[in-house]
Amino acid sequence: MKVILRRNHEKLGKVGQIIDVKDGFARNFLIPRQIAYYATPGSINALEEEKKLFEKKQAKEFQAAKKLGTDLETVSVTIPVKVGEEDKIFGSVTNQMIADALKAKGFDIDKRKIEIEEPIKALGIYTVNIKLHHDVTVPVKTWVVRE
């Protein structure tokens, strides 16, 4: 079955592409979740209008992410943790802890957008990347200190 993608999909393609998928996948997953719609002659014409709207929306989101990124560049967060012998912390610093610290500073960032390269299991200063948009990634300095 041929469908037209309404949203970018990591494995299927980008907005506006006409792809061929199995009937059940299209009827039970893509179309109900409004990820795609049937590729009919009328929908192909409507695709052009939808592409224009999508590009405007993407440009607006990019500008908002860029503005938020410039605000976040100057921010550093402090995460107080309990430590044991030899300054070794119990567990590790999680995305949720960093998101809560950012929220306390006035930035509402989803924990899934925070990328920690390797687990933080010791006191110190770390750089954590926050992916605000697929083109905008901002490093945030994170201080892990004794509680």
Sine and cosine of phi, psi and omega as CSV:
sin_phi,cos_phi,sin_psi,cos_psi,sin_omega,cos_omega
0.00,0.00,0.69,-0.73,0.02,-1.00
-1.00,-0.08,0.77,-0.64,0.04,-1.00
-0.75,-0.67,0.34,-0.94,0.05,-1.00
-0.93,-0.36,0.78,-0.63,-0.01,-1.00
-0.96,0.26,0.73,-0.69,0.05,-1.00
-0.99,-0.11,-0.36,0.93,0.00,-1.00
-0.70,-0.71,0.37,-0.93,0.11,-0.99
-0.91,0.41,0.70,-0.72,0.04,-1.00
-0.78,-0.63,0.76,-0.65,-0.13,-0.99
-0.82,0.57,-0.66,0.75,-0.10,-1.00
-0.99,-0.16,-0.37,0.93,-0.09,-1.00
-1.00,-0.09,-0.68,0.73,-0.01,-1.00
0.45,-0.89,-0.30,-0.95,-0.06,-1.00
-0.97,-0.26,0.16,-0.99,0.00,-1.00
-0.83,0.55,0.72,-0.70,0.10,-0.99
1.00,-0.01,-0.17,0.99,0.01,-1.00
-0.96,0.27,0.62,-0.78,0.10,-0.99
-0.99,-0.12,0.88,-0.47,-0.05,-1.00
-0.84,-0.54,0.33,-0.94,0.02,-1.00
-0.95,-0.33,0.88,-0.48,0.01,-1.00
-0.78,-0.63,0.18,-0.98,0.04,-1.00
-0.94,0.34,0.50,-0.86,-0.08,-1.00
-0.85,0.53,-0.72,0.69,-0.04,-1.00
-0.90,0.43,-0.63,0.78,0.02,-1.00
-0.89,0.45,-0.66,0.76,0.01,-1.00
-0.93,0.36,-0.76,0.65,-0.07,-1.00
-0.94,0.35,-0.59,0.80,-0.12,-0.99
-0.99,-0.12,-0.33,0.94,-0.06,-1.00
-0.84,-0.54,-0.86,0.51,-0.15,-0.99
-0.93,0.38,-0.74,0.67,-0.09,-1.00
-0.95,0.30,-0.71,0.70,0.04,-1.00
-0.88,0.47,-0.53,0.85,0.01,-1.00
-1.00,0.02,0.09,1.00,0.03,-1.00
0.84,0.55,0.60,0.80,0.12,-0.99
-1.00,0.09,-0.49,0.87,-0.02,-1.00
-0.52,-0.85,0.21,-0.98,0.14,-0.99
-0.61,-0.79,0.27,-0.96,-0.07,-1.00
-0.86,0.51,0.61,-0.79,0.00,-1.00
-1.00,0.00,1.00,0.06,0.09,-1.00
-0.95,-0.30,0.28,-0.96,0.00,-1.00
-0.83,0.55,-0.63,0.78,0.02,-1.00
-0.93,0.37,-0.61,0.79,-0.02,-1.00
-0.95,0.30,-0.48,0.88,0.06,-1.00
-0.91,0.40,-0.60,0.80,0.07,-1.00
-0.92,0.38,-0.64,0.77,0.01,-1.00
-0.93,0.37,-0.38,0.92,-0.01,-1.00
-0.86,0.51,-0.64,0.77,-0.02,-1.00
-0.87,0.49,-0.69,0.72,0.02,-1.00
-0.91,0.42,-0.65,0.76,-0.01,-1.00
-0.92,0.40,-0.57,0.82,0.05,-1.00
-0.88,0.47,-0.67,0.74,0.00,-1.00
-0.89,0.45,-0.70,0.71,0.01,-1.00
-0.90,0.45,-0.64,0.77,-0.01,-1.00
-0.90,0.44,-0.67,0.74,0.00,-1.00
-0.90,0.43,-0.63,0.77,0.05,-1.00
-0.90,0.44,-0.68,0.73,-0.01,-1.00
-0.90,0.43,-0.67,0.74,0.01,-1.00
-0.89,0.45,-0.66,0.75,0.02,-1.00
-0.89,0.45,-0.65,0.76,0.01,-1.00
-0.91,0.41,-0.70,0.72,0.02,-1.00
-0.90,0.43,-0.61,0.79,0.02,-1.00
-0.90,0.44,-0.70,0.72,0.01,-1.00
-0.90,0.44,-0.66,0.75,0.02,-1.00
-0.90,0.43,-0.67,0.75,0.01,-1.00
-0.91,0.41,-0.62,0.79,0.01,-1.00
-0.90,0.43,-0.67,0.74,0.01,-1.00
-0.91,0.42,-0.71,0.70,0.03,-1.00
-0.90,0.44,-0.59,0.80,0.03,-1.00
-0.89,0.46,-0.66,0.75,0.02,-1.00
-0.92,0.40,-0.55,0.83,0.05,-1.00
-0.94,0.34,-0.60,0.80,-0.05,-1.00
-0.97,0.24,-0.37,0.93,-0.05,-1.00
-0.87,0.49,-0.50,0.86,-0.05,-1.00
-1.00,-0.02,-0.06,1.00,-0.09,-1.00
-1.00,-0.01,0.63,-0.77,0.19,-0.98
-0.75,-0.66,0.58,-0.81,-0.04,-1.00
-0.91,-0.42,0.49,-0.87,0.03,-1.00
-0.89,-0.45,0.80,-0.60,0.00,-1.00
-0.92,-0.39,0.95,-0.32,0.07,-1.00
-0.99,0.14,0.75,-0.67,-0.01,-1.00
-0.73,-0.68,0.40,-0.92,0.08,-1.00
-0.99,0.17,0.66,-0.76,-0.02,-1.00
-0.83,-0.56,0.40,-0.92,0.05,-1.00
-0.95,-0.31,-0.56,-0.83,0.01,-1.00
-0.93,0.37,0.52,-0.85,0.03,-1.00
0.83,0.55,0.55,0.83,0.04,-1.00
0.81,0.59,0.58,0.81,0.05,-1.00
-1.00,-0.09,0.78,-0.62,-0.08,-1.00
-1.00,0.10,0.41,-0.91,0.05,-1.00
-0.99,0.11,0.86,-0.50,-0.03,-1.00
0.98,0.19,-0.59,-0.80,0.04,-1.00
-0.51,-0.86,0.23,-0.97,0.04,-1.00
-0.98,0.18,0.78,-0.63,-0.08,-1.00
-0.96,-0.27,0.20,-0.98,0.06,-1.00
-0.87,0.50,-0.61,0.79,-0.02,-1.00
-0.90,0.44,-0.64,0.77,0.03,-1.00
-0.89,0.46,-0.67,0.74,0.00,-1.00
-0.93,0.37,-0.65,0.76,0.02,-1.00
-0.89,0.45,-0.64,0.77,0.04,-1.00
-0.91,0.41,-0.64,0.77,0.02,-1.00
-0.91,0.41,-0.62,0.78,0.05,-1.00
-0.93,0.38,-0.59,0.81,0.02,-1.00
-0.90,0.43,-0.60,0.80,0.04,-1.00
-0.90,0.43,-0.46,0.89,0.03,-1.00
-1.00,0.03,-0.04,1.00,0.06,-1.00
0.98,-0.20,0.18,0.98,0.02,-1.00
-0.93,-0.37,0.87,-0.49,-0.01,-1.00
-1.00,-0.07,1.00,-0.05,-0.04,-1.00
-0.93,-0.37,0.72,-0.69,0.04,-1.00
-0.95,0.32,0.66,-0.75,-0.06,-1.00
-0.90,0.43,-0.40,0.92,0.01,-1.00
-0.96,0.29,-0.27,0.96,0.02,-1.00
-1.00,0.04,-0.15,0.99,-0.02,-1.00
-1.00,0.00,0.81,-0.59,-0.04,-1.00
-0.92,-0.39,0.91,-0.42,0.07,-1.00
-0.97,-0.23,0.88,-0.47,-0.09,-1.00
-0.91,0.41,-0.73,0.68,0.05,-1.00
-0.70,-0.71,0.48,-0.88,-0.05,-1.00
-0.84,0.54,0.66,-0.75,0.01,-1.00
-1.00,-0.06,0.96,-0.28,-0.09,-1.00
-0.82,-0.57,0.27,0.96,0.01,-1.00
-0.56,-0.83,0.32,-0.95,0.06,-1.00
-0.94,0.35,0.49,-0.87,0.04,-1.00
0.51,-0.86,-0.22,-0.97,-0.01,-1.00
-0.92,-0.38,0.79,-0.62,-0.03,-1.00
-0.78,-0.63,0.43,-0.90,0.10,-0.99
-0.95,-0.33,0.83,-0.55,-0.02,-1.00
-0.91,-0.42,0.73,-0.69,0.00,-1.00
-1.00,-0.02,0.66,-0.75,0.07,-1.00
-0.88,-0.47,0.87,-0.48,-0.04,-1.00
-1.00,-0.07,0.98,-0.19,-0.05,-1.00
-0.99,0.11,-0.50,0.86,-0.04,-1.00
-0.45,-0.89,0.31,-0.95,-0.04,-1.00
-0.90,0.43,-0.25,0.97,0.07,-1.00
-0.94,-0.34,-0.09,1.00,-0.07,-1.00
-0.85,-0.53,0.93,-0.37,0.08,-1.00
-0.82,-0.57,0.77,-0.64,-0.09,-1.00
-0.88,-0.48,0.78,-0.63,0.10,-1.00
-0.99,0.14,0.69,-0.72,0.04,-1.00
-0.83,-0.56,0.78,-0.63,0.00,-1.00
-0.97,0.22,0.78,-0.63,-0.04,-1.00
-0.86,-0.50,0.84,-0.54,0.03,-1.00
-0.98,-0.17,0.84,-0.54,0.08,-1.00
-0.97,-0.26,0.91,-0.40,-0.10,-1.00
-0.83,-0.56,0.29,-0.96,0.03,-1.00
-0.93,0.36,0.67,-0.75,-0.01,-1.00
-0.96,0.27,0.00,0.00,0.00,0.00
